[in-house]
Amino acid sequence: MMNIVFSYLLTQAPVAAESSASYSIALTTVLIVGFVAAAIIGSIAWYNSKRPVGWEDKERPDFVPDVDK
């Protein structure tokens, strides 16, 4: 009986290793694509952001450079 179990486990080991590798590649791809998407969306939001509530009419500090639009 143990011989049958060991032979089954030995035949299934390569399948488990292949599925683990494909899972790892898929997870890495999802993380990279998600990071790039978050960076792009965050950059767009940052460039289009306005001043916080209550600061709309305040003067810019001297150390902040003027940017031409």
MOPAC internal coordinates of N, CA, C and O (Angstrom, degrees):
PM7 1SCF
backbone

  N    0.0000 0     0.00 0     0.00 0    0    0    0
  C    1.4588 1     0.00 0     0.00 0    1    0    0
  C    1.5251 1   110.99 1     0.00 0    2    1    0
  O    1.2310 1   119.97 1   135.68 1    3    2    1
  N    1.3027 1   117.67 1   -44.32 1    3    2    1
  C    1.4652 1   121.10 1   179.48 1    5    3    2
  C    1.5220 1   110.62 1   -65.23 1    6    5    3
  O    1.2310 1   120.54 1   147.37 1    7    6    5
  N    1.3070 1   116.57 1   -32.63 1    7    6    5
  C    1.4435 1   120.76 1   178.78 1    9    7    6
  C    1.5260 1   110.65 1   -63.41 1   10    9    7
  O    1.2310 1   120.32 1   141.92 1   11   10    9
  N    1.3173 1   117.00 1   -38.08 1   11   10    9
  C    1.4629 1   121.89 1   178.51 1   13   11   10
  C    1.5294 1   109.96 1   -67.23 1   14   13   11
  O    1.2310 1   120.37 1   138.44 1   15   14   13
  N    1.3276 1   116.90 1   -41.56 1   15   14   13
  C    1.4700 1   121.39 1   179.78 1   17   15   14
  C    1.5194 1   110.25 1   -63.79 1   18   17   15
  O    1.2310 1   120.22 1   133.89 1   19   18   17
  N    1.3330 1   117.19 1   -46.11 1   19   18   17
  C    1.4631 1   120.83 1  -179.65 1   21   19   18
  C    1.5285 1   111.47 1   -64.25 1   22   21   19
  O    1.2310 1   120.30 1   139.69 1   23   22   21
  N    1.3149 1   117.03 1   -40.31 1   23   22   21
  C    1.4572 1   119.38 1   179.29 1   25   23   22
  C    1.5286 1   110.60 1   -66.67 1   26   25   23
  O    1.2310 1   120.26 1   143.91 1   27   26   25
  N    1.3318 1   117.10 1   -36.09 1   27   26   25
  C    1.4659 1   120.48 1   176.96 1   29   27   26
  C    1.5267 1   110.50 1   -65.56 1   30   29   27
  O    1.2310 1   120.46 1   135.17 1   31   30   29
  N    1.3307 1   116.73 1   -44.83 1   31   30   29
  C    1.4578 1   120.53 1  -179.88 1   33   31   30
  C    1.5249 1   111.42 1   -64.29 1   34   33   31
  O    1.2310 1   120.08 1   142.14 1   35   34   33
  N    1.3126 1   117.45 1   -37.86 1   35   34   33
  C    1.4562 1   120.55 1   179.62 1   37   35   34
  C    1.5217 1   111.91 1   -68.66 1   38   37   35
  O    1.2310 1   120.23 1   147.01 1   39   38   37
  N    1.3247 1   117.17 1   -32.99 1   39   38   37
  C    1.4665 1   119.21 1   178.82 1   41   39   38
  C    1.5281 1   111.52 1   -78.35 1   42   41   39
  O    1.2310 1   119.64 1   155.72 1   43   42   41
  N    1.3171 1   118.29 1   -24.28 1   43   42   41
  C    1.4625 1   121.82 1  -178.88 1   45   43   42
  C    1.5154 1   113.18 1   -90.83 1   46   45   43
  O    1.2310 1   119.00 1   166.56 1   47   46   45
  N    1.3123 1   119.50 1   -13.44 1   47   46   45
  C    1.4610 1   122.46 1  -177.35 1   49   47   46
  C    1.5305 1   112.48 1   -60.89 1   50   49   47
  O    1.2310 1   118.37 1   134.39 1   51   50   49
  N    1.3388 1   120.71 1   -45.61 1   51   50   49
  C    1.4704 1   119.01 1   178.80 1   53   51   50
  C    1.5276 1   113.05 1   -63.44 1   54   53   51
  O    1.2310 1   120.38 1   146.29 1   55   54   53
  N    1.3255 1   116.89 1   -33.71 1   55   54   53
  C    1.4652 1   120.18 1   178.44 1   57   55   54
  C    1.5146 1   109.96 1   -65.23 1   58   57   55
  O    1.2310 1   120.30 1   137.65 1   59   58   57
  N    1.3284 1   117.02 1   -42.35 1   59   58   57
  C    1.4634 1   120.89 1   178.98 1   61   59   58
  C    1.5162 1   111.02 1   -65.55 1   62   61   59
  O    1.2310 1   120.02 1   141.80 1   63   62   61
  N    1.3173 1   117.56 1   -38.20 1   63   62   61
  C    1.4592 1   120.69 1   179.45 1   65   63   62
  C    1.5269 1   110.74 1   -67.43 1   66   65   63
  O    1.2310 1   119.79 1   140.67 1   67   66   65
  N    1.3323 1   118.02 1   -39.33 1   67   66   65
  C    1.4629 1   121.00 1   178.80 1   69   67   66
  C    1.5224 1   111.19 1   -66.85 1   70   69   67
  O    1.2310 1   119.92 1   138.28 1   71   70   69
  N    1.3097 1   117.76 1   -41.72 1   71   70   69
  C    1.4596 1   119.84 1  -179.10 1   73   71   70
  C    1.5242 1   110.51 1   -69.77 1   74   73   71
  O    1.2310 1   120.24 1   146.44 1   75   74   73
  N    1.3242 1   117.15 1   -33.56 1   75   74   73
  C    1.4585 1   120.71 1   177.23 1   77   75   74
  C    1.5208 1   110.58 1   -66.89 1   78   77   75
  O    1.2310 1   120.29 1   140.11 1   79   78   77
  N    1.3326 1   117.05 1   -39.89 1   79   78   77
  C    1.4599 1   120.62 1   179.20 1   81   79   78
  C    1.5210 1   110.82 1   -67.30 1   82   81   79
  O    1.2310 1   119.87 1   138.25 1   83   82   81
  N    1.3179 1   117.86 1   -41.75 1   83   82   81
  C    1.4640 1   119.96 1   179.73 1   85   83   82
  C    1.5279 1   110.71 1   -68.80 1   86   85   83
  O    1.2310 1   120.00 1   145.21 1   87   86   85
  N    1.3200 1   117.60 1   -34.79 1   87   86   85
  C    1.4597 1   121.27 1   175.65 1   89   87   86
  C    1.5255 1   109.99 1   -64.17 1   90   89   87
  O    1.2310 1   120.40 1   138.59 1   91   90   89
  N    1.3098 1   116.83 1   -41.41 1   91   90   89
  C    1.4576 1   121.22 1  -179.87 1   93   91   90
  C    1.5188 1   111.00 1   -65.41 1   94   93   91
  O    1.2310 1   120.27 1   137.74 1   95   94   93
  N    1.3185 1   117.08 1   -42.26 1   95   94   93
  C    1.4678 1   120.88 1   178.57 1   97   95   94
  C    1.5224 1   110.55 1   -65.11 1   98   97   95
  O    1.2310 1   120.43 1   137.48 1   99   98   97
  N    1.3235 1   116.78 1   -42.52 1   99   98   97
  C    1.4636 1   120.82 1   179.70 1  101   99   98
  C    1.5248 1   110.69 1   -64.39 1  102  101   99
  O    1.2310 1   120.12 1   136.82 1  103  102  101
  N    1.3092 1   117.38 1   -43.18 1  103  102  101
  C    1.4582 1   121.25 1   179.41 1  105  103  102
  C    1.5244 1   110.90 1   -63.95 1  106  105  103
  O    1.2310 1   120.17 1   136.72 1  107  106  105
  N    1.3183 1   117.29 1   -43.28 1  107  106  105
  C    1.4606 1   121.29 1   178.63 1  109  107  106
  C    1.5211 1   110.71 1   -62.19 1  110  109  107
  O    1.2310 1   120.32 1   137.87 1  111  110  109
  N    1.3336 1   117.00 1   -42.13 1  111  110  109
  C    1.4597 1   121.40 1   179.08 1  113  111  110
  C    1.5251 1   110.88 1   -63.06 1  114  113  111
  O    1.2310 1   120.26 1   135.32 1  115  114  113
  N    1.3136 1   117.10 1   -44.68 1  115  114  113
  C    1.4659 1   121.04 1   179.40 1  117  115  114
  C    1.5211 1   110.39 1   -62.54 1  118  117  115
  O    1.2310 1   119.75 1   138.26 1  119  118  117
  N    1.3162 1   118.09 1   -41.74 1  119  118  117
  C    1.4621 1   121.26 1  -179.67 1  121  119  118
  C    1.5296 1   111.30 1   -66.11 1  122  121  119
  O    1.2310 1   120.13 1   138.20 1  123  122  121
  N    1.3171 1   117.35 1   -41.80 1  123  122  121
  C    1.4694 1   120.14 1  -179.97 1  125  123  122
  C    1.5216 1   110.74 1   -66.71 1  126  125  123
  O    1.2310 1   120.46 1   133.86 1  127  126  125
  N    1.3367 1   116.72 1   -46.14 1  127  126  125
  C    1.4660 1   120.19 1   179.47 1  129  127  126
  C    1.5262 1   110.34 1   -63.22 1  130  129  127
  O    1.2310 1   120.07 1   139.73 1  131  130  129
  N    1.3165 1   117.48 1   -40.27 1  131  130  129
  C    1.4651 1   121.07 1   178.24 1  133  131  130
  C    1.5144 1   112.43 1   -64.50 1  134  133  131
  O    1.2310 1   120.46 1   139.70 1  135  134  133
  N    1.3292 1   116.72 1   -40.30 1  135  134  133
  C    1.4654 1   120.32 1   178.71 1  137  135  134
  C    1.5224 1   111.01 1   -65.00 1  138  137  135
  O    1.2310 1   120.51 1   135.70 1  139  138  137
  N    1.3236 1   116.63 1   -44.30 1  139  138  137
  C    1.4682 1   120.41 1   179.60 1  141  139  138
  C    1.5247 1   110.25 1   -63.69 1  142  141  139
  O    1.2310 1   120.20 1   136.68 1  143  142  141
  N    1.3246 1   117.23 1   -43.32 1  143  142  141
  C    1.4668 1   120.82 1   179.09 1  145  143  142
  C    1.5317 1   110.65 1   -63.11 1  146  145  143
  O    1.2310 1   120.03 1   137.37 1  147  146  145
  N    1.3232 1   117.56 1   -42.63 1  147  146  145
  C    1.4643 1   120.89 1   179.66 1  149  147  146
  C    1.5261 1   110.96 1   -65.26 1  150  149  147
  O    1.2310 1   120.29 1   140.70 1  151  150  149
  N    1.3334 1   117.05 1   -39.30 1  151  150  149
  C    1.4633 1   120.25 1   178.79 1  153  151  150
  C    1.5255 1   111.25 1   -65.70 1  154  153  151
  O    1.2310 1   120.38 1   138.45 1  155  154  153
  N    1.3219 1   116.88 1   -41.55 1  155  154  153
  C    1.4706 1   120.26 1   179.73 1  157  155  154
  C    1.5296 1   110.53 1   -67.45 1  158  157  155
  O    1.2310 1   120.18 1   132.15 1  159  158  157
  N    1.3257 1   117.27 1   -47.85 1  159  158  157
  C    1.4607 1   120.75 1  -179.54 1  161  159  158
  C    1.5288 1   110.51 1   -63.90 1  162  161  159
  O    1.2310 1   120.39 1   138.81 1  163  162  161
  N    1.3246 1   116.85 1   -41.19 1  163  162  161
  C    1.4654 1   120.40 1   178.21 1  165  163  162
  C    1.5127 1   112.27 1   -64.32 1  166  165  163
  O    1.2310 1   120.37 1   140.75 1  167  166  165
  N    1.3231 1   116.90 1   -39.25 1  167  166  165
  C    1.4659 1   120.36 1   178.29 1  169  167  166
  C    1.5180 1   111.19 1   -65.20 1  170  169  167
  O    1.2310 1   120.59 1   136.56 1  171  170  169
  N    1.3178 1   116.47 1   -43.44 1  171  170  169
  C    1.4671 1   119.82 1   177.88 1  173  171  170
  C    1.5239 1   110.50 1   -61.60 1  174  173  171
  O    1.2310 1   120.24 1   136.06 1  175  174  173
  N    1.3201 1   117.15 1   -43.94 1  175  174  173
  C    1.4651 1   120.96 1   179.42 1  177  175  174
  C    1.5212 1   111.14 1   -64.30 1  178  177  175
  O    1.2310 1   120.21 1   140.69 1  179  178  177
  N    1.3211 1   117.20 1   -39.31 1  179  178  177
  C    1.4592 1   121.04 1  -178.64 1  181  179  178
  C    1.5228 1   110.80 1   -67.30 1  182  181  179
  O    1.2310 1   120.29 1   136.49 1  183  182  181
  N    1.3421 1   117.05 1   -43.51 1  183  182  181
  C    1.4581 1   120.29 1  -179.90 1  185  183  182
  C    1.5224 1   111.93 1   -67.67 1  186  185  183
  O    1.2310 1   119.96 1   150.69 1  187  186  185
  N    1.3214 1   117.69 1   -29.31 1  187  186  185
  C    1.4667 1   120.82 1  -178.01 1  189  187  186
  C    1.5254 1   113.27 1   -96.00 1  190  189  187
  O    1.2310 1   119.81 1  -176.77 1  191  190  189
  N    1.3126 1   117.98 1     3.23 1  191  190  189
  C    1.4658 1   120.33 1  -174.80 1  193  191  190
  C    1.5238 1   111.07 1   -74.01 1  194  193  191
  O    1.2310 1   121.68 1   -26.80 1  195  194  193
  N    1.3097 1   114.38 1   153.20 1  195  194  193
  C    1.4571 1   121.36 1   176.63 1  197  195  194
  C    1.5194 1   108.36 1  -104.49 1  198  197  195
  O    1.2310 1   120.93 1    -4.18 1  199  198  197
  N    1.3025 1   115.82 1   175.82 1  199  198  197
  C    1.4671 1   119.49 1   177.42 1  201  199  198
  C    1.5234 1   109.53 1   -70.74 1  202  201  199
  O    1.2310 1   120.43 1   -26.97 1  203  202  201
  N    1.3292 1   116.79 1   153.03 1  203  202  201
  C    1.4700 1   119.71 1  -179.87 1  205  203  202
  C    1.5315 1   111.70 1   -61.72 1  206  205  203
  O    1.2310 1   120.89 1   -19.61 1  207  206  205
  N    1.3258 1   115.90 1   160.39 1  207  206  205
  C    1.4614 1   122.16 1   179.76 1  209  207  206
  C    1.5253 1   108.98 1   -58.34 1  210  209  207
  O    1.2310 1   120.62 1   -49.23 1  211  210  209
  N    1.3306 1   116.42 1   130.77 1  211  210  209
  C    1.4593 1   121.96 1  -179.01 1  213  211  210
  C    1.5153 1   113.22 1    94.48 1  214  213  211
  O    1.2310 1   119.54 1   168.16 1  215  214  213
  N    1.3232 1   118.49 1   -11.84 1  215  214  213
  C    1.4656 1   122.60 1  -177.86 1  217  215  214
  C    1.5245 1   111.60 1  -110.15 1  218  217  215
  O    1.2310 1   119.36 1  -173.71 1  219  218  217
  N    1.3291 1   118.82 1     6.29 1  219  218  217
  C    1.4645 1   120.82 1  -174.93 1  221  219  218
  C    1.5287 1   112.74 1   -62.12 1  222  221  219
  O    1.2310 1   120.18 1   141.53 1  223  222  221
  N    1.3282 1   117.26 1   -38.47 1  223  222  221
  C    1.4665 1   120.60 1  -175.21 1  225  223  222
  C    1.5260 1   113.01 1  -100.57 1  226  225  223
  O    1.2310 1   118.96 1  -170.63 1  227  226  225
  N    1.2897 1   119.59 1     9.37 1  227  226  225
  C    1.4689 1   123.30 1  -178.36 1  229  227  226
  C    1.5232 1   110.64 1   -81.76 1  230  229  227
  O    1.2310 1   120.66 1   -27.12 1  231  230  229
  N    1.3103 1   116.34 1   152.88 1  231  230  229
  C    1.4631 1   122.31 1   176.90 1  233  231  230
  C    1.5201 1   109.62 1   -75.40 1  234  233  231
  O    1.2310 1   121.56 1   -30.45 1  235  234  233
  N    1.3329 1   114.62 1   149.55 1  235  234  233
  C    1.4675 1   119.56 1   175.97 1  237  235  234
  C    1.5210 1   108.68 1   -73.63 1  238  237  235
  O    1.2310 1   119.80 1   -36.32 1  239  238  237
  N    1.3250 1   117.99 1   143.68 1  239  238  237
  C    1.4658 1   120.03 1   175.60 1  241  239  238
  C    1.5346 1   110.44 1   -63.64 1  242  241  239
  O    1.2310 1   120.61 1   -24.20 1  243  242  241
  N    1.3319 1   116.44 1   155.80 1  243  242  241
  C    1.4634 1   121.38 1  -177.25 1  245  243  242
  C    1.5290 1   112.53 1   -64.44 1  246  245  243
  O    1.2310 1   120.00 1   149.20 1  247  246  245
  N    1.3308 1   117.61 1   -30.80 1  247  246  245
  C    1.4586 1   119.76 1  -175.33 1  249  247  246
  C    1.5282 1   113.17 1   -81.50 1  250  249  247
  O    1.2310 1   120.13 1   173.76 1  251  250  249
  N    1.3451 1   117.36 1    -6.24 1  251  250  249
  C    1.4619 1   120.69 1   178.12 1  253  251  250
  C    1.5268 1   108.36 1   -91.36 1  254  253  251
  O    1.2310 1   119.54 1   -58.36 1  255  254  253
  N    1.3407 1   118.48 1   121.64 1  255  254  253
  C    1.4719 1   119.70 1  -177.91 1  257  255  254
  C    1.5324 1   111.48 1   -71.06 1  258  257  255
  O    1.2310 1   120.95 1   -29.31 1  259  258  257
  N    1.3224 1   115.79 1   150.69 1  259  258  257
  C    1.4677 1   121.29 1   175.75 1  261  259  258
  C    1.5236 1   108.82 1   -78.48 1  262  261  259
  O    1.2310 1   120.87 1   -43.77 1  263  262  261
  N    1.3312 1   115.94 1   136.23 1  263  262  261
  C    1.4546 1   121.54 1   179.95 1  265  263  262
  C    1.5263 1   107.53 1  -117.56 1  266  265  263
  O    1.2310 1   121.02 1   -53.53 1  267  266  265
  N    1.3362 1   115.65 1   126.47 1  267  266  265
  C    1.4625 1   119.87 1   177.26 1  269  267  266
  C    1.5214 1   109.61 1   -77.40 1  270  269  267
  O    1.2310 1   120.80 1   -45.78 1  271  270  269
  N    1.3283 1   116.08 1   134.22 1  271  270  269
  C    1.4615 1   120.02 1  -179.97 1  273  271  270
  C    1.4971 1   111.07 1   -89.99 1  274  273  271
  O    1.2310 1   120.10 1   180.00 1  275  274  273

